[in-house]
């Protein structure tokens, strides 16, 4: 009995004496719970946590954030541990779990040691990347299609998956390949070239990622973005030289390819960036935002050229006209607007294809025929002159999230991805789809 008690005592002492890793144990807590309100551009209380160096500096209160060996004198610990809801951090949210508060206290008590090579580094960059979950061999249920991309050869379709991107044969609907180790939610896809696919997504409120992957050699990959929130939209220029992305951190980033070098970064909106488009001539980028505006941006410099403010609700989708002169945008209440380089709405160009339902993606079949996919499951083309539905191309049983347009020898194909997991390939004038399949392995 005495020997057993002694063994338990030794284990307890050893556990309490174990050195806490800042990068692996403490920094992830700050990333998940604190950085959103204490970062560049949004440093509440004058305190920032987005870099290791700034984390150690006092905010407006001038109270020391971290005093090594003295948790009770450390403002960072005091504000997470207090029971006073008016004082406690995080504000207007649940208190940190008790185990996290104890971990912060113990880390400071042990001397607040930093297992970090560069104190000036972003906090996000010092946290080791978590091992990706492996997607199931057979999905238990169809996964909503949230992103699609047609390869340059026009014979393969990249599709969103769970911690993966799947590649499907466009002629047969058969699975060709699975690219693992990618974001939990894949929300945007773009082929840069025949052997380079850009994949974007993340976990809402926790992380955002953009990867470049060679589908033929999946181990050949690079991560371009590690953000604090989901990347929701992404598009490559037609020549494959630029890649732009945006999302829930309100930032637009532009990268040079194939180097992956950041060309510019701006924060053009006050809320999430929901949609993006490159002009056919490659000179401009258009963005759609939940802040009810859309913008045109110079692709070379990141300069905002104009802002369109005539939507009254969140703007969800955006596309350029084929001549690159105008932009169309679709919003949450079913309205499509067309506007020019000066941000002025074109006269008699407002369209409402199918009532008050979200316009989730838009594009152009030709100069006079916009196409839209809608929250009620409809895929429609619109006569730009009469502003009426020209053709009901398809009708899914759930909301349609993604639209692709493909030129073929005998006309155009419309590829739509649905929330029920189905991909449908339709041709104008044909009542039945050319091909449809569930884009989830095992179905």
Buried (B, 14 or more C-beta within 10 A) or exposed (E): EEEEEEEEEEEEEEEEEEEBBBBEBBBBBBBBBBBBBBBEEEBBBEBBBBBBBBBBEBBEEEBBBBBBEBBEBBBBBBBBBBEEEEEBBBEEEEBBEEEBBEBBBBBBBBEBEBBBEEEEEBBBBBBEEEEEEEBEEEBEEBBBBBBBBBBEEEEBBBBBBBBBBBBBBBEEBEBBBBBEBBBBBBBBBBBBBBBBBBBBBBEBEBBBBBBBBBBEEBEEBEBBBBBBBBBBBBBBBEEBBBBBBBBBBBBBBBBEBBEBEEBBEBEBBEBBBBBBBBBBEBBBBBBBBBBBBBBBBEBEEBEBBBBBEBBEBBBBBBBBBBEBEBBBBBBBBBBBBBBBEEBEBBEEBEBBBBEEBBBBBBBBBEEBBBBBBBBBBBBBBBBBEEBEBBBEBBEBEBBBBBBBBBEEEEEBBBBBBBBBBBBBBBBBEEEEBBBBBBBBBEB
